[in-house]
Amino acid sequence: MSCASCHNLNTGGTDQIVRSIGIKNRIGLINAPTVFNSGFNFKQHWDGSVETLEEQIDRPIHAEQEMGSNWKEILSKLKQSPEYVSLFSQLYKDGINSENIKDAIATFERSLYTPNSRFDQFLRGHKNALSSSEQEGYRLFKAYGCVSCHQGVNIGSNMFQAFGLFGDYFKDRGKLTKADLGRFNVTGNERDRYVFKVPSLRNVALTSPYFHDGSAETLEEAVTIMGKYELGRRLSPNDIGLIVKFLKTLTGEYQGKPL
């Protein structure tokens, strides 16, 4: 079981399943977010329970549904590897320990940026980077107010928002879980019930299924649900299609190659 088991760089930085499968085939509690561009996140996890990438690493290591391990076990295994012992001794004066492992992983994660999407090119002045229909999708994205939450350098991941501003999404979906309570699980504040970190939309065409519960299989379905529960609007099929065309322009490059 590794970080890449749920955050595969070949599949948009996710595992593309509703809930991740951890050690001993245990089913996770929530949809795995993409690891790409995670260095831009203002907080980590859907519920924003962790401030930094370094802190975030502790949770999957100890979670029974994920790696189900501990630092003692991990350190013992790594210290048996001459390669890792050599590499860590070159980079860190005190060699292999939990803090250095977290620093190494977090440093790698901060390198996982995916710039130069066609939308990035468009914003840099290359107007032909987007087709007329994609530009119309961008206009609708702004006109409907999607940009109110999905904005900034990461096109999201810089604020919290309630899921279900204009309707009870969870009542309609049914089978409420603890993970559905969102940030309420962190703060205990009633105002944080069903509140989640707004996800980044970069590379969103590659990261299905969508939402914390993985309930939307397609971008079309995700946009429809967002229109209903976040905007209080029933978007037309034509407008949904145009917005989806725009969203597909947000796929960037990693290490100079298209994702």
C-alpha positions, 0 to 999 in steps of 0.5 A: 500500500503506497500513496500512489495506490490512491493518488496515481499520477497516471490517472489525474492524481486520483484512483478514479473510484468512488472510495479508495481501497486500503490495506486488506481491501478495506473500503475508505470513507471518502473520495480521494482528492487529486494530489496534483497541485496540492501545494496550492491548497489552503488546507488539506482534506475535504474537511480542512482538518489539516493545515499542511502537507507535512501534517497530512501525511500522518493520517493515511499512515495510521488510518485503518481504512488506508495504510493501517500502519505506524511510524515504528513499522515504517522506519524499521522497513526503510532502515533495512533498505541500503538505498533509502539509508544512503539517500536520506543520509545525503539529504538529511543530517539525522537520516531516516526519521518520521519528520524527514520522511514527511518533509521529503514526501511533502516536498515532492508533492509541492512539485506536482504542479500542472501548468500550461492548460489551454485555459492558462494559455488563454489567460496569457493572451492566446485567444485561439487557445480556446474554441468559441464554444469553450469561451462561451462555456467560460462566460457561462461559468462566470455568469452563473457564479461558479467562479465565486468558489472556483477561482484563484490560481488553483481554480478552487481549494482556497475556501470552504462552502456548504454543499446544499445551499439551495436544497438538501442534497444529502436528504435527496441522496439518502444514507447519510454518513459521518463523512457527509458532515464535513467540517462539522467533524472538525469544529463541532460547530453547527454552521459547519455541518455539510461544509467542505473545502471547495476542490480545485478544478484543475485537471477535473476532466481526469478525476472522476467520480466527483464530490467527496462522496464520488456520487457524480460519475461524469462532469455533466452530472456534476455540473447539473448537481452543482446548478441545482444545489449550489446555484438553485438553478436548473441548467439547460443541457446546452449550457451544461455541455458548454460549461463541460467543454470549458472544464475540459480546457483545465487539463494541464501538463506535468513535467512538460507533457500533457496529462 
